[in-house]
Amino acid sequence: MKINIIEAKFLAEKYINEEIDPPENDRYMIVDAAIREADEGWYFPYQTVRFIESRDIEYSVLGNWPIFVSYQGVCFGPRRPG
C-alpha cells in the first residue's frame, strides 16, 4: 500500500519529535519548501523554529540529514539524499 505525502510528513514529524532532541528552548519543524520526492519516497528536511522565524544563523542546525519516509510508510530516520 502506497501512502501519500501528508501521511509521510506525519511520520517524519513523529520521528523528529520522538527521536531528535532540539536545542534548548526550541523545537524542530519540517521545511515544507524543501521537501524532496525521490524514487522510493520523500525526504523531509527540518530546522529549528527559531532559525526559520528569525533567519539568524546562530539558531541554525547544520549537518542534519533529512528524514526519509518510503512510499510504503516506513520511516528510516535521517538519511542522506541520493
N, C-alpha and C positions, 0 to 999 in steps of 0.2 A: 504494500500500500504506500503510495506516494503522499507525503504531506505537502502543505503549501507554505509559503514564506511566513505567514502570520504564525502558524504553529511552530515553525522552525525558530522564529525570533523569540517566542515564548520559552522554548527550550534553552536557547542561548542565554537569555536573561536569567533564567533559573540557575543555570550553571554559574554565571558570573556572581549572582547574589549568594550562592551557597558555597562556592569553592575558591573565590579570589577575594582576598582581603584588600579593601580600598585604603588609601592613605587616611590618616586620622582626620576626623570631621569632614569627610567627603564620601562620595559613593560613585559607582561607575554607571555609565549608561551607554547603550549602543549608539553608534553614529550612523543614523539611517542613510545619510547621503553617501556613505562609503561602503554599504553592504554590497558584496560581490557574489554573483552566481557563477558556479563552476559546473563541470560535467557531472559531479556526484552530489552536489548540494550547495550550501551557501556559507560564505564567510561573513561573520558579524564582528566588525571592529568595535572596540569600546574605548572610552576615555573617561576621565573624571568629569563630574558635573561642573566643578569649579573652573576647569580649563575651558569647557565648552561655553560656559556663560561669560567668562572674562577674557578668554584668548591669551591669558597671561601664562607664558611658558613655564613659570615657576610651579604651576599646578598640573602640568602635563605629565603623563606617564609614558616613558619611552621604552621601546623594545618589547612591548607586549604584542603577541601574535593574536589575530582574531580567533574567535570561537567558531569552529566548524560544525555544522549540522548537516547530516546527509538527507537525501530525499526520503529515506526510509525512517527518518525520525531518530537517528542515533546521534547524540551529541558527543563528539570526540574531544571537546575542550579546545584549548589553544592548539593551533595548527598553522604551520607556515603555508601560505598560499602557493600554489604552483602545481 
